[in-house]
Amino acid sequence: MDFAFTEDQKNVRDTILKHCTQFPDEYWLKRDNEGKFPEDFYCSLADAGWLGIAMPGAYGGSGLGITEAAIMMQAIAESGAGMSGASAVHINIFGLQPIILFGTEEQQRRAIPGIISGVDKACFAVTEPNAGLNTTQLTTRAERKEGGYLVNGEKIWISTAQVSNKMLLLARTTPFDQIKRKTEGLSLFYTDFDRSKIDVRLIHKMGRHAIDSNMLFIEDLWIPEDDLIGAEGEGFKIILHGLNPERVLLAAEAVGLGRAAIRRAAKYARERIVFDRPIGQNQGIQHPLAKCWAQLEAANLMTMKAATLFDRGVDCAVEANTAKYLAGEFAFEACHTAMLTLGGMGYAQEYHVERYVRESLIPRTAPVSPHMILNFIAEKVLELPKSY
């Protein structure tokens, strides 16, 4: 058991933190206020080869693990980029895992290099308005035709759809009344994002304005059969392979965001003088910040444990979900505590922690709620009856 990073892992962290100094807090505040995708940040990581950190070397990637990817994503968030910076490249890092595991060589050759180079931007179209987390109840229909599929339906909370030219789409290829098990009948596609057939409507939301969230209205979208990933009807099982690394990366990002907030709050507490002494000398300020630091470090240990297990090929569903739960809860507390530390100025945009607070609600809520994670832990670890 070794809790220390390897030299290569330290290099990943140090290099990313240095890279991100090109994009200070003021950059992210401006992007948040403008609601504009951070294209120059995205391109800088692509040009430096970082988007392929966990992609196969055969297609131009670095061939490293989810552990190294988590270290990278955590450093991005910790730099002050928060969830805006992490979400800009999130899907590039792990999103094509289904194609790596289940795609043909020809599909991998078509898909992976474009994502690594940054030429392609992809969105992940799974969630629907009337299904929520009950993925087996998706109704977007991909009807089999000669040479491909005709797709109609709706998706919701689809990030980066405003800027994407590719899409991972989960759709129903077999009607409910023709399947034996509820997990059957869904198929996964990686295809072009055809805006003549997809109406993209922006969802105005609380935070992370630089990264768009959207509703998709799909009408008669044609998908050639060559864009089907894996076997028809096996899409639900295929996307399960991407859930654990997604939770790990999101947990790492949340820890990074919390660290950024605590760092800024501690600096303010050292410098802010009230009653002829720095407010950081008061235990009422010290203790909450110290508690948040300890909680974030505990969440980080579980995150890195889950990442290590995944890279070893060991089942890590409990650890990945636990990491996401702890990181989400503790990052929110850290950001909120940071805002309280700054008092009234914590509510001012120029000090940035209000942006951190708004963004901390993302890993706390998505892609699975803390309540559903506790349900999962209760069932899988405590052997209590399934509640959903």
TAZI-V404983 format. One record per pair of residues at least 12 apart in sequence whose ideal C-beta (glycine too) atoms are under 6 Angstrom apart, sorted by the first residue. I is the first residue (numbers start at 1). GAP is how many residues later the second one is. Records with the same first field share a line. If there is no record, write none. Layout:
# TAZI-V404983
I: GAP + GAP
This chain:
# TAZI-V404983
9: 62
12: 56 + 59 + 60
13: 58 + 62
16: 56 + 59
17: 58 + 62
20: 59 + 61
23: 18
25: 55 + 327
28: 53 + 56
31: 179
32: 177 + 178 + 323
35: 174
37: 126
38: 50 + 172
42: 46
43: 75
45: 44
46: 71 + 72
51: 41 + 65 + 67
52: 64
53: 15 + 16 + 19
54: 15 + 39
55: 57 + 61
59: 53 + 54
60: 53 + 56
61: 55
65: 246
66: 179 + 182 + 241 + 244 + 245
67: 240 + 241 + 244
69: 24
70: 178 + 179 + 182 + 237
73: 13 + 176 + 179 + 180
74: 178 + 181 + 182
77: 176 + 179 + 180
78: 178 + 181 + 182
80: 180
82: 175 + 274 + 277
83: 125 + 276 + 279
84: 124 + 126 + 127
86: 167
87: 124
91: 31 + 33
92: 23
94: 151 + 152 + 155
95: 27 + 29
96: 15 + 19
97: 145
98: 90 + 131 + 140 + 144
99: 12 + 91 + 130
101: 140
102: 127 + 128 + 136
103: 126
111: 79
120: 45 + 46
121: 42 + 43
122: 42 + 44
123: 35 + 37 + 38 + 41 + 44
124: 44
125: 30 + 33 + 42 + 44
126: 44
127: 29 + 30
128: 27
129: 25 + 27
136: 46 + 47
138: 34
140: 13 + 31
141: 12 + 31
142: 29 + 31
148: 75 + 76 + 77
149: 74
150: 70
151: 20 + 67 + 70 + 72
152: 66 + 67
153: 65
154: 63
155: 61
156: 59
157: 56
158: 56 + 58
159: 52 + 54
161: 39 + 53
162: 50
164: 29
165: 28
166: 27
167: 24 + 26
168: 22
169: 20
170: 16 + 18 + 65
172: 13 + 14
173: 14 + 59 + 60
174: 59
183: 53
184: 49
185: 48
186: 49 + 50
187: 45 + 46 + 48
188: 41 + 47 + 50
189: 34 + 38 + 39
190: 37 + 39
191: 32 + 36
194: 27
197: 22 + 23 + 24
198: 18 + 20
199: 18
200: 14
201: 14
202: 12
206: 152
207: 151 + 152
208: 151 + 154
244: 66 + 72 + 73 + 76
247: 73 + 74 + 77
248: 58 + 59 + 72
250: 74 + 113
251: 52 + 72 + 73 + 76
252: 51
254: 73 + 74 + 77 + 109
255: 41 + 44 + 45 + 72
257: 74 + 103
258: 38 + 73 + 76
261: 73 + 74 + 77 + 92 + 95
262: 27 + 30 + 31 + 72
264: 89
265: 24 + 73 + 76
266: 23
268: 74
269: 16 + 72
285: 56
288: 49
292: 41 + 42 + 45
295: 35
296: 34 + 38
299: 27 + 28 + 31
302: 20 + 21 + 24
303: 20
305: 14
306: 13 + 14 + 17
318: 62 + 63
321: 52 + 55
325: 45 + 48
328: 35 + 36
331: 29
332: 28 + 32
335: 21 + 22 + 25
336: 21
338: 15
339: 14 + 18
375: 12 + 13
